[in-house]
């Protein structure tokens, strides 16, 4: 990189005290190599105070000299910089300064008037190329579908195809769900996403062994993981609720969010009963229901009117997922 730099260039190696980040640096020296000035001082922090004072003094002195010379020192109120720097003058309050009059270039105004009809006439003469637009979209979709089918041809096994399908669908759903979120709801959305990501507690539950207490090191680690994930889940939903309360106004209609306990408790209870009765297919549909609730939680948090519903759906989805 040093060899490729033009003569007159300057590099400052801030790591010169530890040997330097540049191979051609000489710690403690300033020298020129191949037309490039190398500054390798090892006492740069101690130089900053003097340099900062010098720059500030230079700004002040140049400003005072711009007002007037030593023999003819005066304050010109017609000068924009001087007038904009005055706060108080001879007891008179001078702030804020008057806005400068806008000066419009008559030539540019004339050019704009002349360009508008010409551009409008050109647009009328040249109609849009609809065939080209449709052809471009057709080629784009053909490439996408061909790429997917090509992955199916070179797929080593069925698991690869299933993972690609899941990844693609989750990416599309996530994109369309999060893209329309209002800026004011970005923090609550991230908090709910953090809580939903705590579904990793399921992995800890599966490895805990089913006993009353851990009997092996892996079971102990699984218990600790499930405990930490549960904090992540509960804390995420609580923080989200508190952040949403910041947007609540006294004129908003009353809310009865506790009624969402009905679908949450009934779904978990129904799943537990069906599992005890030996309905094995209930697992896959329970997965689907929990996933839809989590997606609905993210979608609900894209708008302030449905944000609280989204938080409740997230709680239902995570509860159903953990019960599985």
C-alpha positions in Angstrom: 0.0 0.0 0.0 2.8 2.4 0.8 4.5 1.7 -2.6 1.2 2.5 -4.4 0.7 5.8 -2.7 1.4 9.1 -4.5 4.3 11.3 -3.5 3.3 13.8 -1.0 1.0 11.4 0.9 1.2 11.3 4.7 0.6 8.3 7.0 0.3 8.5 10.8 1.0 5.2 12.6 -0.8 5.4 15.9 0.6 2.0 16.9 4.2 3.1 16.5 4.8 2.8 20.3 4.2 -1.0 20.0 6.2 -1.4 16.8 3.8 0.0 14.3 1.1 -1.3 12.0 3.1 -0.2 8.9 6.2 -2.1 7.9 8.1 1.0 6.9 7.4 2.9 10.1 10.3 4.0 12.2 9.1 4.3 15.8 9.8 7.7 17.3 10.7 9.3 14.0 9.2 11.3 11.1 10.8 10.6 7.7 10.0 10.3 4.1 10.0 6.9 2.3 9.3 6.8 -1.5 7.8 10.2 -1.4 5.4 9.3 1.5 5.8 11.0 4.8 5.8 8.6 7.8 4.8 10.0 11.2 5.8 7.4 13.8 5.9 9.4 17.0 5.5 7.4 20.1 4.3 10.3 22.2 1.3 11.3 20.2 -1.1 11.5 23.3 1.2 14.0 25.0 1.2 16.2 21.8 -2.6 16.4 21.6 -3.0 19.1 24.3 -0.6 21.5 22.7 -2.0 20.9 19.2 -5.6 21.4 20.4 -4.7 24.6 22.1 -2.8 25.9 19.1 -5.8 25.1 16.8 -8.2 26.8 19.1 -6.0 29.9 19.5 -5.6 30.0 15.7 -9.4 30.0 15.2 -9.9 32.8 17.8 -7.1 35.0 16.5 -8.3 34.6 12.8 -11.8 35.5 13.9 -10.7 38.6 15.7 -8.5 39.7 12.8 -11.5 39.2 10.4 -13.5 41.8 12.3 -10.9 44.5 11.9 -7.3 45.5 12.0 -5.4 46.9 15.0 -5.6 50.4 13.8 -9.2 50.3 12.6 -11.0 47.8 14.9 -14.8 47.7 14.5 -17.8 45.4 14.4 -19.4 45.2 11.0 -23.0 44.1 11.5 -23.4 43.6 7.8 -20.9 40.7 7.9 -22.9 37.4 8.3 -20.1 35.7 10.3 -19.6 38.6 12.7 -23.4 39.2 13.1 -24.1 35.5 13.7 -21.5 35.4 16.5 -22.9 38.3 18.5 -25.0 37.5 21.6 -24.9 40.7 23.5 -23.6 44.2 22.4 -23.6 47.2 24.6 -26.4 45.8 26.7 -28.5 45.0 23.6 -29.6 41.4 23.0 -28.4 40.4 19.5 -29.4 36.7 19.3 -30.7 35.2 17.1 -29.3 37.0 14.1 -31.7 37.9 11.2 -32.0 35.4 8.5 -30.0 36.3 5.4 -32.0 37.2 2.3 -32.3 34.4 -0.2 -30.6 35.2 -3.4 -31.8 33.3 -6.4 -29.7 33.1 -9.6 -31.9 34.4 -12.4 -30.0 32.3 -15.0 -30.7 29.1 -13.1 -34.4 30.1 -12.9 -34.5 30.7 -16.6 -32.8 27.4 -17.3 -35.3 25.6 -15.1 -38.2 27.1 -17.0 -36.7 26.2 -20.3 -35.8 22.7 -19.2 -39.2 21.7 -17.9 -41.1 21.9 -21.2 -38.2 20.3 -23.1 -38.1 17.3 -20.6 -41.9 17.1 -20.7 -41.9 17.0 -24.5 -39.2 14.4 -24.6 -41.1 12.2 -22.2 -44.2 12.5 -24.4 -42.2 11.7 -27.5 -40.6 8.6 -26.0 -43.2 6.2 -24.6 -42.2 3.7 -21.9 -40.8 0.4 -23.2 -43.3 -2.0 -21.7 -42.0 -5.0 -23.5 -38.5 -4.4 -22.1 -39.9 -4.1 -18.6 -41.9 -7.3 -18.8 -38.9 -9.1 -20.5 -36.7 -8.0 -17.6 -39.1 -9.3 -15.0 -39.5 -12.6 -17.0 -35.8 -13.2 -17.1 -35.5 -12.4 -13.4 -38.2 -14.9 -12.4 -36.8 -17.5 -14.9 -33.4 -17.2 -13.2 -34.8 -17.6 -9.7 -37.0 -20.6 -10.5 -34.1 -22.2 -12.5 -31.7 -21.7 -9.6 -34.2 -23.4 -7.2 -34.7 -26.4 -9.5 -31.0 -26.6 -10.0 -30.5 -26.9 -6.3 -33.0 -29.8 -6.4 -31.0 -31.5 -9.1 -27.6 -31.2 -7.2 -29.2 -31.8 -3.8 -27.3 -34.6 -2.0 -30.3 -35.8 0.1 -33.8 -35.0 1.1 -32.7 -33.2 4.3 -30.9 -30.6 2.3 -34.0 -29.8 0.2 -36.1 -29.6 3.4 -33.6 -27.2 5.0 -33.5 -25.0 2.0 -37.3 -24.9 1.9 -37.5 -24.0 5.5 -34.8 -21.4 5.2 -36.3 -19.7 2.2 -39.8 -19.6 3.6 -38.6 -18.2 7.0 -36.5 -15.6 5.2 -39.5 -14.4 3.1 -41.8 -14.4 6.1 -39.3 -12.6 8.3 -38.6 -10.0 5.6 -42.2 -9.1 4.9 -43.0 -9.1 8.6 -40.2 -6.8 9.8 -39.9 -4.5 6.8 -43.1 -2.6 7.6 -42.4 -2.0 11.3 -42.7 1.6 12.4 -39.5 3.2 13.7 -41.0 3.8 17.1 -41.6 0.0 17.6 -38.1 -1.2 16.7 -37.1 -1.6 20.3 -40.2 -3.5 21.4 -39.8 -5.7 18.3 -36.2 -6.5 19.2 -37.3 -7.3 22.7 -40.0 -9.8 21.6 -37.6 -11.3 19.1 -35.1 -11.8 22.0 -37.8 -13.5 24.0 -38.8 -15.8 21.1 -35.2 -16.7 20.6 -35.3 -18.1 24.2 -37.1 -21.1 22.8 -33.7 -22.6 22.9 -34.8 -23.7 26.4 -36.5 -26.6 24.7 -33.1 -28.1 23.9 -32.2 -27.8 27.6 -35.5 -29.4 28.6 -34.8 -32.4 26.3 -31.4 -33.0 27.7 -32.3 -32.6 31.4 -33.1 -36.3 31.7 -36.5 -36.1 33.3 -35.3 -36.6 36.9 -35.9 -34.5 39.9 -32.4 -33.1 39.8 -29.4 -33.4 37.4 -27.4 -36.6 37.7 -24.6 -36.0 35.1 -22.6 -33.0 33.9 -24.6 -32.7 30.6 -27.8 -32.7 32.5 -26.5 -30.0 34.8 -25.5 -27.9 31.8 -28.9 -28.5 30.2 -30.6 -27.3 33.4 -28.5 -24.2 33.6 -29.2 -23.5 29.9 -33.0 -23.9 30.4 -32.9 -21.6 33.4 -31.0 -18.8 31.6 -33.2 -19.2 28.6 -36.3 -18.8 30.8 -34.9 -15.5 32.1 -34.4 -14.4 28.5 -38.0 -15.3 27.6 -39.7 -13.8 30.7 -37.6 -10.7 30.7 -38.1 -10.1 27.0 -41.9 -10.1 27.2 -41.9 -8.0 30.4 -39.6 -5.3 28.9 -41.7 -5.3 25.8 -44.8 -4.7 27.8 -43.2 -1.8 29.7 -42.0 -0.2 26.5 -45.4 -0.4 25.0 -46.9 1.2 28.1 -44.7 4.2 27.3 -46.9 4.8 24.2 -50.2 4.5 26.1 -52.2 7.7 26.2 -54.9 8.6 28.7 -57.5 8.9 25.9 -56.8 5.3 24.7 -59.7 2.8 25.1 -59.6 0.3 28.0 -57.6 -2.9 27.4 -58.4 -6.4 28.6 -55.2 -8.2 27.6 -55.7 -10.8 30.3 -58.4 -12.4 28.2 -55.6 -13.8 25.9 -54.9 -16.2 28.7 -57.9 -18.2 27.5 -56.4 -19.2 24.1 -53.0 -19.7 25.7 -54.1 -21.9 28.5 -56.6 -23.8 26.4 -54.0 -24.6 23.6 -51.4 -25.8 26.1 -54.0 -27.9 28.0 -55.4 -29.4 24.8 -52.0 -30.3 23.6 -51.1 -31.9 26.9 -54.3 -33.9 26.9 -53.9 -35.0 23.3 -50.3 -36.1 23.9 -51.4 -38.2 26.9 -54.0 -39.9 24.7 -51.4 -41.0 22.2 -52.3 -38.6 19.3 -48.8 -38.4 17.7 -49.8 -36.2 14.8 -50.7 -33.4 17.3 -46.9 -32.6 17.6 -46.6 -31.4 14.0 -49.7 -29.2 14.2 -48.6 -27.9 17.6 -45.3 -26.9 16.0 -47.3 -25.1 13.2 -49.5 -23.3 15.7 -46.6 -22.1 17.9 -44.8 -20.9 14.8 -47.8 -19.0 13.5 -48.2 -17.3 16.9 -44.5 -16.3 16.9 -44.8 -14.9 13.3 -48.1 -13.2 14.3 -46.2 -11.6 17.3 -43.7 -10.0 15.0 -46.4 -8.9 12.6 -48.5 -7.4 15.4 -45.5 -5.4 16.6 -45.3 -3.6 13.2 -48.2 -1.3 14.2 -49.0 0.5 17.4 -52.7 -0.6 17.3 -51.8 -4.3 17.3 -48.5 -4.2 19.3 -50.0 -5.5 22.5 -51.8 -8.3 20.7 -48.4 -9.2 19.1 -46.8 -9.4 22.5 -49.6 -11.7 23.8 -49.3 -13.9 20.7 -45.6 -14.2 21.3 -46.3 -15.4 24.9 -48.8 -18.0 23.6 -46.4 -19.2 20.9 -43.5 -19.6 23.2 -45.6 -21.3 25.9 -47.0 -23.8 23.4 -43.6 -24.4 22.0 -42.1 -25.1 25.4 -44.9 -27.4 26.3 -44.1 -29.5 23.2 
